[in-house]
């Protein structure tokens, strides 16, 4: 990991009250973070490995190849080497301690110096990790130096790739399994407020190969061969996969997920895999939303797409109670983050390079899908006018700016800058849904036209962003509320996105510039957007939102009494949950929905008060007028006169 990346991670963690247990060596970038760090004992492990060469092989001339001199890991391993020599009465010769970079070239370079006779060849060399030892073995083999007859090579850390080098490397196996268990126990103790158990570094063992003259552990070697064979077969099966080509050619999200599901066999030992995308993953102008849409890629899972808050990672364990581990791996293209893939295992597994390649194919496919949908959308609403939005016929941003400069306020009216943002939580990607999106935009434009009438100015300044310049005697809140009420009645839009999918505001223009008003309105709408996003954290949001959509689109049936035998407890629980989610009681929201429809008729038609009352589900128009006044603060007729002036 690069130093700047470590610094960025440390900056995020610094000051956070999060239980953290680190595994490995201490890093300078994390010095200011309060966390518990554990590791195996490099000094004692290396001392044991060095002692083996002295005691079992009677070697006294032993060299040591460590990593970078400036890092703690390298120094600790050298210290273990020196400790073992001195404990056996051998005075260390620091000229036989070499520093490399933990990579193949370090071993190759030191071996090359021995081969060329630049330095005397010792009886044995200890490498601080396997990779440097592999480089050394490769160089010796290329130059006909027999290991271990002419020189013994052993190493520290142990990796199962030793089968690919000759001779089979003898290596000290660090006890990573017990180290991980100790970390988990300590983390649990911190989380549950218990005393942290005393830590004793777990000891490892030497895995014998043929790079020293000890007997090979045949059982261990056979196990490694079987694992290598399994990996080779697995890699061969994946080598000719057509997943990437199929993802690039797919046309919508449903087909995309189906293809991923068809190729889930490429991932070993998984319990479930979830595709988790930010709601605005396809919008290059937007940041990462707090809301994510997730779905299992397994065809047999049977679960539908679900909405979740992006930090609710426990959701997957709730649905897969037998899972032992879940990895969250990012899906991205360039600097654009789409979301992540959540993969769960029933056993303590870890993902491999095949899974990384699989993720890369998914990310490439998502980028192609995003581009294709953008192209379809642009072809359906391409803008060929300098001042007009061709899809809606409204002014575009350039047109609305020009209109703002020329607007002439009539009489004592005030000019308001009104902004509307729609479809705040998009989740539709099929060709059919792209078409529905276009119809929803046209429906929104139609609603705005009714809101503005013949005198006010409106424009579409972004895919889902509209601006109106409204002259009115009414207050700003009343104007924004009216726009919401009008859009509630536009069924093409509400059927597509729902009634909890947009925000709007009205800002008095006074002497502010267009850019200043745009900034103010954006800030207000962004705050309202966050409030709507917070509603969606409610685990029952999907069900409650569906009910709320019905309340606002079918006001005439809102107050019908329950015909089923629902218990009082369930009704009370529903009412509490509804209020917790939307900040208003169900009963009051039903009234709000009727009043919103009444405002729509009062502002956009000349229908009588009695007729409006009937259209809004009231039997008694006098009761309607009392309730309207109670909820708005003014009588219905006065509201109509004020809003139409």
C-alpha positions as CSV (number, residue, x, y, z in Angstrom):
1,X,0.0,0.0,0.0
2,X,1.4,3.4,-1.0
3,X,2.3,5.9,1.8
4,X,-0.2,8.5,0.6
5,X,-3.0,5.9,0.7
6,X,-2.0,4.9,4.2
7,X,-2.1,8.5,5.2
8,X,-5.5,9.0,3.8
9,X,-6.9,6.0,5.6
10,X,-5.2,7.2,8.8
11,X,-6.8,10.6,8.4
12,X,-10.2,9.0,8.1
13,X,-9.7,6.9,11.3
14,X,-8.1,9.6,13.4
15,X,-10.4,10.8,16.1
16,X,-13.1,8.2,15.3
17,X,-14.3,6.2,18.3
18,X,-14.2,2.9,16.4
19,X,-12.8,-0.3,17.9
20,X,-9.7,-1.2,15.9
21,X,-7.3,-4.1,16.1
22,X,-4.3,-4.0,13.8
23,X,-2.5,-7.1,12.6
24,X,1.2,-6.8,11.5
25,X,3.9,-4.3,12.0
26,X,3.3,-0.7,13.2
27,X,3.3,1.9,10.5
28,X,4.3,5.5,10.9
29,X,1.1,6.9,9.4
30,X,-1.0,5.3,12.1
31,X,1.0,6.4,15.1
32,X,-1.6,9.0,16.1
33,X,-4.5,6.5,16.1
34,X,-5.5,4.7,19.3
35,X,-5.7,1.1,18.4
36,X,-4.5,-2.4,19.5
37,X,-1.7,-3.9,17.4
38,X,-0.7,-7.6,17.5
39,X,1.7,-9.6,15.4
40,X,3.6,-12.8,15.4
41,X,7.1,-12.6,17.1
42,X,9.4,-12.1,14.1
43,X,12.5,-12.1,16.4
44,X,11.7,-15.5,18.0
45,X,10.5,-17.0,14.8
46,X,13.7,-16.1,12.9
47,X,15.8,-17.1,15.9
48,X,14.2,-20.5,15.7
49,X,14.9,-20.8,12.0
50,X,18.5,-19.7,12.4
51,X,18.9,-22.1,15.4
52,X,17.8,-25.0,13.2
53,X,20.6,-24.4,10.8
54,X,23.1,-24.2,13.6
55,X,21.9,-27.2,15.6
56,X,20.7,-29.6,12.9
57,X,23.2,-28.7,10.2
58,X,26.1,-27.5,12.2
59,X,26.4,-24.3,10.1
60,X,28.4,-21.4,11.5
61,X,28.7,-19.4,8.3
62,X,25.2,-18.1,7.7
63,X,24.2,-14.9,5.8
64,X,20.9,-13.1,6.1
65,X,18.9,-11.2,3.4
66,X,16.4,-8.8,4.8
67,X,14.0,-6.2,3.4
68,X,14.3,-2.5,3.3
69,X,16.6,-1.2,6.0
70,X,14.3,1.6,7.1
71,X,11.3,-0.5,8.0
72,X,10.7,-2.2,11.3
73,X,9.9,-5.6,9.9
74,X,13.4,-5.8,8.3
75,X,15.1,-4.7,11.5
76,X,13.2,-7.2,13.7
77,X,14.1,-10.2,11.5
78,X,17.8,-9.2,11.5
79,X,17.5,-8.9,15.3
80,X,16.2,-12.5,15.5
81,X,19.1,-13.7,13.3
82,X,21.7,-12.0,15.5
83,X,20.0,-13.3,18.7
84,X,20.3,-16.9,17.5
85,X,23.9,-16.6,16.5
86,X,24.9,-15.1,19.9
87,X,22.9,-17.6,21.9
88,X,25.0,-20.3,20.1
89,X,28.3,-18.6,20.8
90,X,28.7,-17.2,17.2
91,X,29.7,-13.6,16.9
92,X,27.6,-12.0,14.1
93,X,29.4,-10.6,11.1
94,X,27.3,-7.6,10.0
95,X,29.0,-7.8,6.6
96,X,26.9,-10.9,6.0
97,X,23.6,-9.0,6.6
98,X,22.2,-7.7,3.3
99,X,19.2,-5.5,2.7
100,X,16.8,-5.8,-0.3
101,X,13.2,-4.9,-1.0
102,X,11.3,-8.2,-0.3
103,X,11.1,-8.9,-4.1
104,X,12.6,-11.4,-6.5
105,X,15.3,-9.1,-7.7
106,X,16.9,-8.8,-4.2
107,X,17.4,-12.6,-4.1
108,X,18.7,-12.7,-7.7
109,X,21.2,-9.9,-7.1
110,X,22.7,-11.4,-4.0
111,X,22.9,-14.9,-5.6
112,X,24.5,-13.3,-8.6
113,X,27.2,-11.8,-6.4
114,X,27.9,-15.3,-5.0
115,X,28.0,-16.8,-8.5
116,X,30.4,-14.2,-9.8
117,X,32.7,-14.6,-6.8
118,X,32.3,-11.0,-5.7
119,X,31.6,-12.2,-2.2
120,X,32.4,-15.5,-0.5
121,X,29.6,-18.1,-0.7
122,X,28.4,-19.0,2.9
123,X,27.1,-22.3,4.0
124,X,23.6,-21.0,4.1
125,X,21.4,-18.0,3.4
126,X,18.3,-17.1,5.4
127,X,15.9,-14.9,3.4
128,X,13.4,-12.7,5.3
129,X,10.6,-13.8,2.9
130,X,9.9,-16.5,0.4
131,X,9.8,-14.2,-2.7
132,X,13.5,-13.1,-2.3
133,X,14.3,-16.8,-1.7
134,X,12.6,-17.7,-5.0
135,X,14.7,-15.2,-6.8
136,X,17.8,-16.7,-5.3
137,X,16.9,-20.3,-6.2
138,X,16.1,-19.2,-9.7
139,X,19.5,-17.6,-10.1
140,X,21.4,-20.5,-8.6
141,X,19.5,-23.0,-10.9
142,X,20.3,-20.9,-14.0
143,X,24.0,-21.0,-13.0
144,X,24.2,-24.7,-12.1
145,X,24.7,-24.0,-8.4
146,X,23.4,-27.1,-6.5
147,X,21.1,-26.3,-3.6
148,X,21.6,-27.6,-0.9
149,X,24.8,-29.4,-1.8
150,X,26.8,-26.2,-2.4
151,X,24.6,-23.8,-0.4
152,X,21.5,-24.1,1.7
153,X,18.7,-21.6,1.2
154,X,15.8,-21.2,3.7
155,X,13.2,-18.4,4.2
156,X,10.6,-17.0,6.4
157,X,6.8,-16.6,6.0
158,X,5.9,-19.6,3.8
159,X,3.7,-19.4,0.7
160,X,2.2,-22.3,-1.2
161,X,3.8,-21.1,-4.5
162,X,7.0,-22.8,-3.5
163,X,6.0,-25.8,-5.8
164,X,6.9,-23.6,-8.8
165,X,10.6,-23.3,-7.9
166,X,13.5,-25.7,-7.6
167,X,14.4,-27.1,-5.3
168,X,11.4,-27.1,-3.0
169,X,12.0,-24.3,-0.5
170,X,12.3,-24.9,3.3
171,X,10.4,-22.0,4.9
172,X,9.2,-21.0,8.4
173,X,5.4,-20.9,8.4
174,X,4.1,-18.0,10.5
175,X,1.0,-18.9,12.5
176,X,-1.4,-16.5,10.8
177,X,-4.4,-18.6,11.7
178,X,-4.0,-18.2,15.5
179,X,-3.0,-14.6,14.9
180,X,-6.3,-13.9,13.3
181,X,-8.2,-15.7,16.0
182,X,-6.5,-13.6,18.7
183,X,-7.4,-10.4,16.8
184,X,-11.0,-11.5,16.6
185,X,-11.2,-12.2,20.3
186,X,-9.6,-8.9,21.2
187,X,-11.9,-7.0,18.9
188,X,-15.0,-8.7,20.4
189,X,-13.7,-7.9,23.9
190,X,-13.4,-4.2,23.0
191,X,-16.8,-4.1,21.4
192,X,-18.5,-5.8,24.4
193,X,-16.6,-3.7,27.0
194,X,-14.8,-6.7,28.4
195,X,-11.2,-6.8,29.6
196,X,-8.8,-7.4,26.7
197,X,-7.2,-10.8,27.0
198,X,-3.5,-11.0,27.6
199,X,-1.7,-11.5,24.3
200,X,1.0,-14.1,23.6
201,X,2.3,-14.2,20.1
202,X,1.5,-17.6,18.5
203,X,4.5,-19.6,17.3
204,X,4.8,-21.2,13.9
205,X,6.7,-24.1,12.4
206,X,9.3,-25.0,9.8
207,X,7.9,-26.5,6.7
208,X,10.7,-28.6,5.2
209,X,11.5,-28.8,1.5
210,X,14.7,-29.9,-0.2
211,X,16.6,-26.6,-0.1
212,X,18.1,-27.8,3.1
213,X,19.2,-31.4,3.7
214,X,16.3,-32.3,6.1
215,X,13.6,-34.7,5.0
216,X,10.7,-33.3,3.0
217,X,7.3,-33.3,4.7
218,X,5.7,-35.6,2.2
219,X,2.2,-35.1,3.6
220,X,2.5,-31.3,3.4
221,X,3.9,-31.5,-0.2
222,X,1.1,-33.8,-1.3
223,X,-1.4,-31.4,0.2
224,X,0.2,-28.5,-1.7
225,X,0.2,-30.5,-5.0
226,X,-3.5,-31.3,-4.6
227,X,-4.3,-27.6,-4.0
228,X,-2.2,-26.6,-7.0
229,X,-4.0,-29.1,-9.2
230,X,-7.4,-27.8,-8.0
231,X,-6.3,-24.2,-8.7
232,X,-5.0,-25.1,-12.2
233,X,-8.3,-26.8,-13.1
234,X,-10.2,-23.8,-11.7
235,X,-8.1,-21.3,-13.6
236,X,-8.4,-23.3,-16.8
237,X,-12.2,-23.4,-16.5
238,X,-12.2,-19.6,-16.1
239,X,-9.6,-18.9,-18.8
240,X,-12.1,-19.1,-21.7
241,X,-15.1,-17.5,-20.0
242,X,-17.4,-15.4,-22.2
243,X,-18.8,-13.4,-19.3
244,X,-17.1,-10.1,-20.2
245,X,-18.3,-10.2,-23.8
246,X,-21.9,-11.0,-22.8
247,X,-22.0,-8.2,-20.2
248,X,-20.7,-5.7,-22.8
249,X,-23.5,-6.7,-25.2
250,X,-26.4,-6.8,-22.7
251,X,-29.1,-4.2,-23.0
252,X,-30.6,-3.6,-19.6
253,X,-30.0,-4.3,-15.9
254,X,-32.2,-7.3,-15.7
255,X,-30.2,-9.0,-18.4
256,X,-27.0,-7.8,-16.7
257,X,-27.8,-9.4,-13.4
258,X,-28.9,-12.6,-15.2
259,X,-25.6,-12.9,-16.9
260,X,-23.7,-12.4,-13.6
261,X,-25.8,-15.1,-12.1
262,X,-25.0,-17.5,-15.0
263,X,-21.3,-17.0,-14.3
264,X,-21.4,-17.2,-10.5
265,X,-19.8,-20.6,-10.8
266,X,-16.5,-18.9,-11.4
267,X,-16.4,-17.9,-7.7
268,X,-15.4,-20.8,-5.4
269,X,-17.0,-21.6,-2.0
270,X,-19.4,-18.6,-1.9
271,X,-22.7,-18.6,-0.1
272,X,-24.3,-15.6,-1.8
273,X,-23.2,-12.6,-3.9
274,X,-25.0,-9.2,-4.0
275,X,-24.7,-6.4,-6.5
276,X,-25.0,-3.1,-4.6
277,X,-25.2,0.1,-6.7
278,X,-25.6,3.7,-5.5
279,X,-28.9,5.1,-6.6
280,X,-27.1,7.6,-8.8
281,X,-24.3,5.2,-10.0
282,X,-25.0,6.0,-13.7
283,X,-25.0,9.9,-13.2
284,X,-21.4,11.1,-13.8
285,X,-22.4,14.6,-12.5
286,X,-23.4,13.3,-9.1
287,X,-21.5,12.1,-6.1
288,X,-22.1,8.8,-4.4
289,X,-25.7,8.7,-2.9
290,X,-26.4,7.5,0.6
291,X,-29.0,5.1,-0.9
292,X,-28.1,1.9,-2.5
293,X,-30.1,-0.7,-4.4
294,X,-29.0,-4.3,-3.9
295,X,-29.9,-7.7,-5.3
296,X,-28.6,-11.2,-5.1
297,X,-27.2,-12.4,-8.4
298,X,-28.2,-16.0,-7.7
299,X,-31.2,-17.0,-9.8
300,X,-32.5,-19.4,-7.2
301,X,-32.3,-16.9,-4.3
302,X,-35.7,-15.5,-5.2
303,X,-35.2,-12.2,-3.5
304,X,-36.1,-9.0,-5.3
305,X,-34.0,-5.8,-5.4
306,X,-34.0,-4.0,-2.1
307,X,-33.1,-0.5,-1.0
308,X,-30.6,0.1,1.8
309,X,-28.6,2.8,3.5
310,X,-25.0,2.5,2.3
311,X,-23.6,1.9,5.8
312,X,-26.1,-0.9,6.7
313,X,-23.6,-3.6,6.0
314,X,-25.2,-5.9,8.6
315,X,-28.2,-6.3,6.2
316,X,-26.4,-9.2,4.4
317,X,-25.8,-11.1,7.5
318,X,-29.4,-10.7,8.5
319,X,-30.4,-12.4,5.3
320,X,-27.6,-15.0,5.5
321,X,-27.3,-15.9,9.2
322,X,-24.9,-18.9,8.6
323,X,-22.3,-16.7,6.8
324,X,-19.0,-16.4,8.5
325,X,-17.4,-13.6,6.5
326,X,-18.5,-10.9,4.0
327,X,-16.2,-8.9,1.7
328,X,-17.2,-5.6,0.3
329,X,-15.3,-5.0,-2.9
330,X,-15.7,-1.8,-5.0
331,X,-17.1,-1.6,-8.5
332,X,-15.7,1.4,-10.4
333,X,-14.6,2.9,-13.7
334,X,-11.8,5.4,-13.5
335,X,-12.6,7.7,-10.6
336,X,-16.3,6.9,-10.7
337,X,-17.5,4.6,-8.0
338,X,-20.6,2.6,-8.9
339,X,-21.1,0.7,-5.6
340,X,-19.7,-2.6,-4.5
341,X,-20.1,-6.4,-4.6
342,X,-20.8,-8.1,-1.4
343,X,-19.6,-11.7,-1.3
344,X,-20.4,-14.0,1.6
345,X,-18.8,-17.3,2.6
346,X,-20.0,-20.0,4.9
347,X,-16.4,-20.7,6.0
348,X,-13.5,-18.4,6.7
349,X,-12.6,-18.1,3.0
350,X,-10.9,-15.3,1.2
351,X,-11.4,-14.2,-2.4
352,X,-8.7,-14.8,-5.1
353,X,-7.5,-13.4,-8.4
354,X,-10.3,-15.0,-10.3
355,X,-12.8,-13.1,-8.2
356,X,-10.8,-9.8,-8.8
357,X,-11.0,-10.5,-12.6
358,X,-14.7,-11.3,-12.3
359,X,-15.2,-8.0,-10.5
360,X,-13.3,-6.2,-13.3
361,X,-15.6,-7.7,-15.9
362,X,-18.7,-6.6,-13.9
363,X,-17.3,-3.0,-13.6
364,X,-16.5,-2.9,-17.4
365,X,-20.0,-4.2,-18.1
366,X,-21.6,-1.5,-15.9
367,X,-19.7,1.2,-17.7
368,X,-20.9,0.0,-21.1
369,X,-24.5,-0.3,-19.8
370,X,-24.3,3.2,-18.5
371,X,-23.0,4.6,-21.8
372,X,-25.6,2.7,-23.8
373,X,-28.4,4.0,-21.7
374,X,-27.0,7.5,-21.9
375,X,-26.9,7.2,-25.7
376,X,-30.5,5.9,-25.8
377,X,-31.7,8.7,-23.6
378,X,-29.8,11.4,-25.5
379,X,-31.2,10.1,-28.8
380,X,-34.7,10.4,-27.4
381,X,-34.3,14.0,-26.2
382,X,-31.3,15.5,-28.1
383,X,-31.2,19.3,-27.8
384,X,-30.9,21.0,-31.2
385,X,-32.0,24.4,-30.0
386,X,-29.7,27.1,-28.5
387,X,-32.4,28.2,-26.0
388,X,-34.9,25.3,-26.0
389,X,-35.0,21.8,-24.5
390,X,-36.2,19.8,-27.4
391,X,-37.8,17.0,-25.4
392,X,-40.1,19.2,-23.3
393,X,-40.2,22.4,-25.4
394,X,-39.3,24.4,-22.3
395,X,-36.4,26.8,-22.0
396,X,-33.0,25.2,-21.4
397,X,-30.6,26.8,-18.9
398,X,-29.3,29.3,-21.4
399,X,-32.9,30.2,-22.3
400,X,-34.0,30.6,-18.6
401,X,-31.0,32.8,-17.9
402,X,-31.9,35.0,-20.8
403,X,-35.5,35.2,-19.6
404,X,-34.3,36.1,-16.1
405,X,-32.4,39.1,-17.5
406,X,-35.5,40.4,-19.4
407,X,-38.2,39.6,-16.8
408,X,-40.5,42.5,-15.9
409,X,-42.3,42.3,-12.5
410,X,-45.9,43.4,-12.6
411,X,-47.3,45.8,-10.0
412,X,-46.7,44.8,-6.4
413,X,-46.0,41.2,-7.1
414,X,-42.7,39.6,-6.0
415,X,-40.5,37.5,-8.3
416,X,-39.5,34.1,-7.1
417,X,-36.9,31.7,-8.2
418,X,-38.5,28.2,-8.0
419,X,-36.5,25.0,-8.3
420,X,-37.8,21.5,-8.7
421,X,-35.6,18.3,-8.5
422,X,-37.3,15.1,-9.5
423,X,-36.5,11.4,-9.6
424,X,-34.0,11.7,-6.7
425,X,-33.6,8.0,-6.3
426,X,-33.4,6.4,-9.7
427,X,-33.2,2.7,-10.1
428,X,-34.3,1.9,-13.7
429,X,-32.1,0.8,-16.4
430,X,-34.0,-1.2,-19.0
431,X,-35.0,0.1,-22.4
432,X,-38.7,0.1,-21.4
433,X,-37.8,2.1,-18.2
434,X,-35.7,4.6,-20.2
435,X,-38.9,5.2,-22.2
436,X,-40.9,5.5,-19.0
437,X,-38.3,8.0,-17.7
438,X,-38.8,10.1,-20.8
439,X,-42.6,10.0,-20.3
440,X,-42.1,11.0,-16.7
441,X,-40.1,14.1,-17.7
442,X,-42.8,15.1,-20.2
443,X,-45.4,14.6,-17.4
444,X,-43.3,16.8,-15.1
445,X,-43.1,19.5,-17.8
446,X,-46.9,19.3,-18.2
447,X,-47.4,19.8,-14.4
448,X,-45.0,22.7,-14.4
449,X,-46.9,24.3,-17.3
450,X,-50.1,24.1,-15.2
451,X,-48.3,25.5,-12.2
452,X,-46.9,28.5,-14.1
453,X,-49.9,29.3,-16.2
454,X,-49.6,31.7,-19.2
455,X,-47.5,34.4,-17.5
456,X,-44.7,32.7,-15.6
457,X,-41.5,31.3,-17.1
458,X,-40.2,27.8,-16.7
459,X,-37.2,25.8,-17.9
460,X,-35.4,22.5,-17.7
461,X,-31.8,23.1,-16.7
462,X,-30.7,19.4,-16.2
463,X,-32.0,15.9,-16.7
464,X,-34.2,16.0,-13.6
465,X,-33.9,19.7,-12.6
466,X,-36.4,22.5,-13.4
467,X,-36.5,26.2,-12.7
468,X,-39.5,28.6,-12.8
469,X,-39.6,32.4,-12.5
470,X,-42.9,33.1,-10.8
471,X,-44.5,36.4,-10.0
472,X,-46.9,36.2,-7.1
473,X,-48.4,38.0,-4.0
474,X,-48.1,34.7,-2.1
475,X,-45.2,33.8,0.2
476,X,-42.3,31.5,-0.9
477,X,-43.5,28.5,1.2
478,X,-47.0,28.7,-0.3
479,X,-45.5,28.7,-3.9
480,X,-43.3,25.7,-3.3
481,X,-46.1,23.9,-1.6
482,X,-48.4,24.5,-4.6
483,X,-45.8,23.2,-7.0
484,X,-45.6,20.0,-4.9
485,X,-49.4,19.8,-4.9
486,X,-49.5,20.1,-8.7
487,X,-46.9,17.4,-9.2
488,X,-48.7,15.1,-6.9
489,X,-51.6,15.0,-9.4
490,X,-49.3,14.1,-12.3
491,X,-49.9,10.3,-12.4
492,X,-47.4,9.6,-15.2
493,X,-44.6,11.0,-12.9
494,X,-45.9,9.6,-9.6
495,X,-46.5,6.1,-11.0
496,X,-42.9,6.2,-12.3
497,X,-41.0,7.6,-9.3
498,X,-43.5,7.9,-6.4
499,X,-44.6,10.9,-4.3
500,X,-41.5,10.9,-2.1
501,X,-39.0,11.3,-4.9
502,X,-38.8,15.1,-5.5
503,X,-38.0,18.3,-3.7
504,X,-38.7,21.9,-4.5
505,X,-38.2,25.4,-3.1
506,X,-39.0,29.0,-3.8
507,X,-36.5,31.8,-3.2
508,X,-37.4,35.5,-3.4
509,X,-35.3,37.0,-6.2
510,X,-34.9,40.6,-4.8
511,X,-31.6,41.9,-6.2
512,X,-29.7,38.6,-6.4
513,X,-28.1,37.3,-9.6
514,X,-29.2,34.1,-11.3
515,X,-26.1,32.3,-10.1
516,X,-26.7,33.4,-6.5
517,X,-30.3,32.3,-6.6
518,X,-29.2,29.0,-8.2
519,X,-26.8,28.4,-5.4
520,X,-29.3,29.2,-2.7
521,X,-31.9,27.0,-4.3
522,X,-29.5,24.1,-4.7
523,X,-28.5,24.3,-1.1
524,X,-32.1,24.2,0.1
525,X,-33.0,21.4,-2.3
526,X,-29.9,19.4,-1.2
527,X,-30.9,19.7,2.4
528,X,-34.4,18.5,1.6
529,X,-32.9,15.7,-0.5
530,X,-30.9,14.5,2.6
531,X,-34.1,14.5,4.6
532,X,-35.9,12.3,2.1
533,X,-32.9,10.0,2.0
534,X,-33.1,9.7,5.8
535,X,-36.7,8.4,5.4
536,X,-35.4,5.6,3.2
537,X,-33.2,4.2,6.1
538,X,-36.5,2.9,7.6
539,X,-36.5,-0.8,6.9
540,X,-40.2,-0.7,6.0
541,X,-39.8,2.3,3.7
542,X,-40.7,0.3,0.6
543,X,-44.0,-0.9,2.0
544,X,-44.8,2.5,3.6
545,X,-43.9,4.4,0.5
546,X,-46.2,2.3,-1.6
547,X,-49.1,3.1,0.9
548,X,-48.2,6.8,0.8
549,X,-48.3,6.8,-3.0
550,X,-51.8,5.3,-2.9
551,X,-52.8,7.9,-0.3
552,X,-51.8,10.8,-2.6
553,X,-53.0,9.3,-5.9
554,X,-56.4,8.0,-4.6
555,X,-57.5,10.6,-2.1
556,X,-61.2,9.7,-2.6
557,X,-60.6,6.3,-0.9
558,X,-58.1,7.5,1.8
559,X,-60.5,7.5,4.7
560,X,-62.3,4.2,4.0
561,X,-62.6,2.1,7.2
562,X,-60.6,-1.1,7.4
563,X,-62.5,-4.1,6.2
564,X,-60.2,-6.7,7.4
565,X,-59.6,-8.0,10.9
566,X,-56.2,-6.3,11.5
567,X,-55.5,-6.2,15.2
568,X,-55.3,-3.0,17.2
569,X,-51.6,-3.7,18.0
570,X,-50.7,-4.0,14.3
571,X,-52.6,-0.8,13.4
572,X,-50.8,1.1,16.2
573,X,-47.5,-0.3,15.1
574,X,-48.2,0.8,11.6
575,X,-49.1,4.3,12.7
576,X,-46.0,4.6,14.7
577,X,-43.8,3.4,11.9
578,X,-45.5,5.7,9.4
579,X,-44.9,8.7,11.6
580,X,-41.3,7.8,12.3
581,X,-40.7,7.4,8.6
582,X,-42.5,10.5,7.1
583,X,-42.7,12.8,10.2
584,X,-46.5,13.0,10.0
585,X,-49.3,10.8,11.2
586,X,-51.1,8.6,8.7
587,X,-54.4,10.3,9.4
588,X,-52.9,13.8,8.9
589,X,-51.1,12.7,5.7
590,X,-54.4,11.5,4.4
591,X,-55.8,15.0,5.0
592,X,-52.7,16.6,3.5
593,X,-53.2,14.5,0.3
594,X,-56.8,15.7,0.0
595,X,-55.8,19.3,0.7
596,X,-53.0,19.1,-1.9
597,X,-55.5,18.0,-4.5
598,X,-57.8,20.8,-3.6
599,X,-54.9,23.3,-4.0
600,X,-54.3,21.9,-7.4
601,X,-57.9,22.5,-8.5
602,X,-58.0,25.9,-6.9
603,X,-54.9,27.1,-8.7
604,X,-55.3,25.5,-12.1
605,X,-59.1,25.4,-12.7
606,X,-62.2,27.5,-12.2
607,X,-64.2,24.6,-10.7
608,X,-66.5,25.6,-7.9
609,X,-65.6,25.0,-4.2
610,X,-68.4,22.5,-3.9
611,X,-67.2,20.5,-6.9
612,X,-63.6,20.6,-5.7
613,X,-64.8,19.3,-2.3
614,X,-66.5,16.3,-4.0
615,X,-63.4,15.6,-6.2
616,X,-61.3,15.5,-3.1
617,X,-63.5,12.9,-1.4
618,X,-65.6,15.2,0.9
619,X,-69.3,14.6,1.2
620,X,-69.9,17.9,3.0
621,X,-68.3,20.9,1.3
622,X,-68.7,23.0,4.4
623,X,-66.6,20.5,6.3
624,X,-64.1,20.6,3.5
625,X,-63.8,24.4,3.8
626,X,-63.3,24.2,7.5
627,X,-60.6,21.6,7.2
628,X,-58.9,23.5,4.3
629,X,-58.8,26.7,6.5
630,X,-57.5,24.7,9.5
631,X,-54.6,23.2,7.4
632,X,-53.6,26.2,5.3
633,X,-54.5,29.2,7.5
634,X,-56.8,30.8,4.9
635,X,-60.2,29.9,3.3
636,X,-60.2,28.1,0.0
637,X,-61.6,31.0,-1.9
638,X,-59.0,33.4,-0.5
639,X,-56.3,30.9,-1.4
640,X,-57.5,30.8,-5.0
641,X,-57.6,34.6,-5.3
642,X,-54.1,35.0,-3.7
643,X,-52.4,32.3,-5.8
644,X,-54.0,33.5,-9.0
645,X,-53.4,37.2,-8.6
